[in-house]
Amino acid sequence: MSNLFEQTDQYSSDNYSPLKLALAKGYGAKVWDVGGKCYIDCISGFSVVNQGHCHPEIIKAFQQQSQKITMVSRALYSENLGIWEEKICKLANKEKVLPMNTGTEAVETAIKIARKWGSDVKQIAESTTEIIAMKGNFHGRTLGSLSLSSQDNYKQGFGPLLNNVHYADFGDIEQLKNLINEQTTAIILEPIQGEGGVNIPPDHFLQAVRKLCDENNVLLIADEIQVGLGRTGKMFAMEWEHVEPDIYLLGKSLGGGLYPISAILANQNVMEVLTPGTHGSTFGGNPLACAVSIAALDVLIEEKLVENSKNLGQKLLNQLQLIDSHIISDVRGRGLFIGIELTEEAKPYCLKMIEKGVLCKETQGNIIRIAPPLVINEQEIDKVVHVITEVLEKGRQ
């Protein structure tokens, strides 16, 4: 096994520092390392495998499509693109969709749409168009997505980035009111911040942002790449406050953990600013991605995974909040998306949990993020609770 780590480290770029754990197999909510040890996966590829690892229906769709045709240029039509488009548009209650490949590409596309909409519709001079983002966000690593970040350590050495991006504290509507002006074309936010620490906004904040956008003719962009498609116990996290954004961004589990696909969804009055030649993607909306995504969405709905996330997520949250440990300062979450905030560094506790068969990861230094596949069952939930309780109540010893 050491040769595996050495070989990978020798040829990999140094932008990751992974744990010395190599996975070889996964099914449902469980994964196995190369030595055969089993773990309950509470990372889920950062919400990529909401439908579980290697779901048979999604694999079947992949196999069947891969034997027909896998790639069609958007210069032509393909057999299943329209089927996928109708399915995802109706699910999100939007009129139009633009398929891309990765989450950060979806964010990049949303930035382009917002700027073009600001120029064409609001008649804002291109050099003065402004976007407001939330502090503590994470929208991706490409230059446009990175420009939205408020964290300087993510951006250091990569400038110059996009200008005219302003930041408000997540949940502070008064700051947003003070930042918004005639040059503002969009507000972008995650309804629940994932990488930021499973941060849940105050009640009615999303409703207040929607009202503010309506009053000022500003686009509301909801980045649901990590929290959408059932992760929080609703199909979309914006539904917790019955708010519809102007633009939805989806990715990760949209491909069922098997194939990368992302989507930008909006109504015609927003999407119409993109005309032939203004944007595109070689692989976006290819037949293989569409076949996999159709199956992934069907699994999500037919197996009632959103309901499972809500019900088992509430059970998990309730039991984690009962843990008696002086190092826990807060336990928060919605659905199967939970953050355990500690008063000290979280990584040593994550490593202890991994030793005991629960795969998890820290974020922001002191927060343990728990996000298992939505197919997890009650027995697996009980195991997760037992391990987390044992580790956090006993501490490092």
C-alpha positions in Angstrom: 0.0 0.0 0.0 2.9 2.4 0.7 3.9 2.1 -2.9 0.4 3.3 -3.9 0.9 6.4 -1.8 4.5 7.0 -3.0 3.6 6.6 -6.7 0.6 9.0 -6.4 2.6 11.6 -4.5 5.5 11.4 -7.0 3.3 12.2 -10.0 0.5 14.4 -8.4 0.7 18.1 -8.2 1.0 19.4 -4.7 -2.4 21.2 -4.5 -3.9 18.4 -2.3 -2.7 16.9 0.9 -4.9 13.8 1.3 -5.1 11.4 4.2 -3.1 8.2 3.8 -6.3 6.3 3.0 -7.0 4.7 -0.4 -10.5 3.6 -1.3 -11.1 0.7 -3.6 -14.8 0.0 -3.5 -18.1 1.7 -2.6 -21.7 0.7 -2.5 -24.6 2.6 -1.0 -23.4 4.5 2.1 -20.3 2.4 2.6 -16.8 2.3 1.2 -13.9 -0.1 1.5 -10.2 0.7 1.5 -7.6 -1.3 -0.4 -7.0 -3.4 2.6 -10.7 -4.4 2.8 -11.7 -2.3 5.8 -15.3 -0.9 5.7 -16.3 2.7 6.5 -19.6 4.6 6.5 -19.0 7.5 4.2 -20.0 10.8 5.8 -18.1 12.8 3.1 -20.0 11.6 0.0 -17.4 13.3 -2.2 -18.7 16.6 -0.8 -22.3 15.7 -1.8 -21.5 14.1 -5.1 -22.9 10.7 -4.2 -26.3 11.7 -2.8 -27.7 8.6 -4.5 -25.1 6.4 -2.9 -22.0 4.8 -4.4 -22.4 2.7 -7.5 -26.2 2.8 -7.7 -27.2 0.0 -10.0 -29.8 2.0 -11.9 -27.3 4.8 -12.6 -24.6 2.3 -13.7 -27.2 0.6 -15.9 -28.0 3.9 -17.6 -24.2 4.6 -18.1 -23.6 1.2 -19.6 -26.5 1.3 -22.0 -25.7 4.8 -23.3 -22.0 4.1 -23.6 -22.8 1.4 -26.1 -24.9 3.7 -28.3 -23.2 7.2 -28.5 -21.3 9.2 -25.9 -20.5 12.5 -27.5 -22.5 14.8 -29.8 -21.4 18.4 -30.5 -23.9 21.0 -29.6 -23.7 22.0 -33.3 -26.2 19.1 -33.6 -29.2 17.7 -31.6 -28.9 14.5 -29.6 -31.5 11.9 -28.6 -31.7 12.5 -24.9 -30.7 16.2 -24.3 -34.3 17.5 -24.6 -35.5 14.7 -22.3 -33.0 15.7 -19.6 -33.6 19.4 -20.1 -37.4 19.0 -19.6 -36.9 16.9 -16.5 -34.5 19.2 -14.8 -36.4 22.4 -15.8 -39.7 21.0 -14.4 -38.0 19.9 -11.2 -36.5 23.4 -10.7 -39.6 25.3 -12.0 -37.5 27.1 -14.6 -38.0 27.5 -18.4 -34.4 27.1 -19.6 -31.3 25.2 -18.7 -27.7 25.4 -19.9 -25.7 22.2 -19.2 -22.0 22.4 -18.3 -19.7 19.9 -16.7 -18.5 21.0 -13.3 -19.7 23.2 -10.4 -17.2 25.9 -10.9 -18.1 26.1 -14.6 -21.7 26.7 -13.6 -20.6 29.6 -11.4 -18.5 31.0 -14.2 -21.5 30.8 -16.5 -23.7 32.5 -14.0 -21.2 35.4 -13.7 -21.3 35.8 -17.4 -25.1 35.7 -17.5 -25.3 38.3 -14.7 -22.9 40.6 -16.3 -24.5 40.3 -19.7 -28.0 40.8 -18.2 -26.7 43.9 -16.4 -25.4 45.3 -19.6 -28.3 44.4 -21.9 -31.3 44.7 -19.6 -30.2 47.2 -16.9 -28.0 49.1 -19.3 -25.1 49.2 -16.8 -21.8 50.1 -18.3 -19.6 46.9 -18.5 -16.8 48.5 -16.5 -19.1 49.3 -13.6 -21.2 46.1 -13.2 -21.2 44.9 -9.6 -21.9 41.5 -7.9 -22.5 41.0 -4.2 -21.3 37.7 -2.6 -21.5 36.4 1.0 -18.5 36.3 3.3 -17.4 32.7 4.0 -18.7 31.4 0.7 -17.1 28.8 -1.5 -18.1 28.9 -5.2 -15.1 27.2 -6.8 -11.4 27.6 -7.8 -11.4 29.1 -11.3 -10.6 32.8 -11.6 -14.2 34.0 -11.9 -15.4 31.8 -9.1 -12.4 32.7 -7.0 -13.2 36.4 -7.5 -16.3 35.8 -5.4 -14.4 34.5 -2.4 -13.9 36.7 0.6 -10.9 34.6 1.8 -7.6 36.2 0.9 -5.6 33.0 1.4 -7.6 31.3 -1.5 -6.8 34.2 -3.8 -3.2 35.1 -3.0 -0.9 35.0 -6.0 -3.7 34.5 -8.6 -4.6 38.2 -9.3 -5.7 40.3 -10.9 -9.2 38.8 -10.4 -12.6 40.2 -11.4 -13.3 43.6 -10.0 -16.4 45.1 -8.6 -17.2 42.2 -6.2 -18.5 43.2 -2.8 -19.1 41.1 0.3 -21.8 41.0 3.0 -21.8 39.0 6.2 -23.9 35.8 5.6 -27.3 36.6 7.2 -26.9 40.3 7.5 -29.7 41.9 5.4 -28.7 45.5 6.5 -25.2 45.1 5.1 -26.8 44.0 1.8 -29.1 47.0 1.8 -26.1 49.3 2.2 -24.1 47.6 -0.5 -26.8 47.4 -3.2 -26.9 50.2 -5.8 -27.8 51.0 -9.4 -24.7 49.1 -10.6 -25.6 45.9 -8.8 -26.5 43.2 -11.2 -26.7 40.1 -9.0 -26.4 38.7 -5.4 -25.0 35.2 -5.3 -25.2 33.0 -2.2 -25.3 29.4 -1.0 -28.6 28.9 0.9 -26.5 27.0 3.5 -22.8 27.5 3.4 -21.0 24.1 3.2 -17.3 24.7 3.0 -17.9 27.7 5.2 -19.0 25.4 8.1 -22.6 24.3 7.4 -23.7 27.9 8.2 -27.5 28.3 8.2 -28.8 31.8 7.7 -31.2 33.4 10.2 -34.9 32.8 9.7 -36.4 34.8 6.8 -33.1 36.0 5.6 -33.5 34.4 2.1 -37.0 35.9 1.9 -35.5 39.4 2.7 -32.8 38.9 0.0 -35.5 38.0 -2.5 -37.5 41.1 -1.6 -34.4 43.3 -1.9 -33.6 41.9 -5.3 -37.1 42.5 -6.5 -37.1 46.1 -5.3 -33.8 46.8 -7.0 -34.1 44.8 -10.2 -31.2 42.5 -9.2 -30.7 38.8 -10.0 -30.7 36.4 -7.1 -28.3 33.5 -7.9 -28.6 30.4 -5.6 -25.5 28.2 -5.7 -27.1 24.8 -4.8 -24.2 22.8 -6.2 -23.5 21.2 -2.8 -26.8 21.7 -0.9 -29.3 21.0 -3.7 -31.0 17.8 -4.8 -32.1 16.6 -1.4 -29.0 17.2 0.7 -30.8 19.4 3.2 -34.1 17.5 3.3 -35.7 19.6 0.5 -35.1 19.2 -3.2 -33.6 22.7 -3.1 -32.3 24.4 0.0 -34.1 27.6 -1.0 -37.4 25.8 -0.4 -36.8 26.0 3.3 -38.0 29.6 3.0 -40.2 29.1 -0.1 -38.0 31.4 -2.1 -37.3 31.0 -5.8 -34.1 32.5 -7.1 -33.7 33.9 -10.6 -30.8 31.4 -11.3 -30.2 28.0 -9.8 -26.7 26.4 -10.0 -26.6 22.6 -9.7 -23.8 20.1 -10.0 -22.2 17.3 -7.9 -25.0 14.8 -7.4 -26.7 15.8 -10.6 -24.4 13.2 -12.1 -25.2 10.5 -9.5 -21.5 10.2 -8.5 -20.8 8.6 -11.9 -20.3 11.3 -14.5 -19.7 15.1 -14.2 -22.6 17.4 -15.2 -23.7 20.8 -14.0 -26.6 23.0 -14.8 -27.6 26.7 -14.9 -31.3 27.1 -14.7 -33.3 30.3 -15.3 -36.4 31.7 -17.0 -36.3 32.9 -20.6 -36.2 36.6 -19.6 -32.8 36.0 -18.0 -31.4 33.2 -20.2 -32.2 35.1 -23.4 -29.1 37.3 -23.0 -27.1 34.3 -24.2 -27.2 34.1 -28.0 -25.3 31.8 -30.4 -21.6 32.2 -29.9 -21.7 33.9 -26.5 -21.1 30.8 -24.4 -20.5 27.1 -24.9 -19.0 23.8 -23.7 -17.5 21.0 -25.8 -18.8 18.3 -23.4 -21.7 20.1 -21.8 -25.0 18.2 -22.3 -23.3 15.2 -24.0 -25.5 12.1 -24.3 -23.6 10.1 -21.7 -23.9 12.8 -19.1 -27.6 13.3 -19.9 -28.4 9.5 -19.6 -26.6 9.3 -16.2 -28.3 12.5 -14.9 -31.8 11.3 -16.0 -31.2 8.1 -14.0 -29.8 10.0 -11.0 -32.8 12.3 -10.9 -35.2 9.3 -11.2 -33.4 7.5 -8.3 -33.7 10.7 -6.2 -37.4 10.9 -6.7 -38.5 7.2 -6.9 -36.5 6.2 -3.9 -37.8 9.2 -1.9 -34.2 10.2 -1.0 -35.2 13.8 -0.2 -37.7 12.5 2.4 -35.1 10.1 3.8 -32.6 13.0 4.1 -35.2 15.0 6.0 -36.3 12.2 8.4 -33.0 10.5 9.1 -31.2 13.9 9.1 -33.5 15.1 11.9 -32.8 11.9 13.9 -29.1 12.3 13.4 -29.1 16.0 14.4 -31.2 15.3 17.5 -28.9 12.5 18.7 -25.7 14.5 17.9 -27.1 17.4 19.9 -27.3 15.1 23.0 -23.6 14.4 23.1 -22.1 15.6 26.4 -18.8 17.0 25.5 -17.1 20.2 26.7 -15.3 20.6 23.3 -18.6 21.0 21.3 -19.8 24.6 21.0 -22.6 24.0 18.5 -24.3 21.2 16.4 -26.4 22.5 13.5 -27.7 21.3 10.2 -30.6 20.5 7.9 -31.3 17.1 6.4 -28.2 15.0 6.1 -26.0 18.1 6.2 -24.6 18.7 9.7 -21.8 20.7 11.2 -20.3 19.9 14.6 -18.4 23.0 15.8 -15.6 22.4 18.3 -13.7 24.7 20.6 -10.5 23.2 19.2 -9.0 21.7 16.1 -11.3 19.1 14.5 -8.9 17.1 12.4 -7.6 14.8 15.3 -11.2 13.8 16.1 -11.9 13.1 12.4 -8.9 10.8 12.3 -10.2 9.0 15.4 -13.6 8.6 13.8 -12.0 7.2 10.6 -10.1 4.6 12.7 -13.5 3.5 14.1 -15.1 3.2 10.7 -16.8 6.6 10.0 -15.3 8.6 7.2 -15.5 12.3 7.8 -13.7 15.6 7.1 -13.1 18.8 8.9 -13.7 22.3 7.5 -12.7 25.7 8.6 -10.3 24.1 11.1 -12.7 23.4 13.9 -15.9 22.1 12.3 -16.7 18.4 11.5 -18.9 18.2 8.5 -21.3 15.2 8.4 -22.9 14.5 5.0 -23.5 10.8 4.2 -25.2 9.6 1.1 -29.0 10.0 1.2 -29.5 6.3 0.9 -28.1 5.7 4.4 -30.3 3.6 6.7 -31.2 3.8 10.4 -28.7 1.1 11.4 -25.9 3.1 9.7 -27.1 6.3 11.3 -26.9 4.6 14.7 -23.3 3.5 14.0 -22.3 7.0 13.0 -23.9 8.4 16.2 -22.1 5.8 18.3 -18.7 6.5 16.9 -19.0 10.3 17.0 -20.3 10.2 20.6 -17.5 7.9 21.7 -14.8 10.0 20.1 -16.1 13.4 21.2 -17.0 12.3 24.8 -13.6 10.6 25.3 -11.5 13.2 23.6 -8.2 12.3 22.0 -7.0 9.8 24.6 
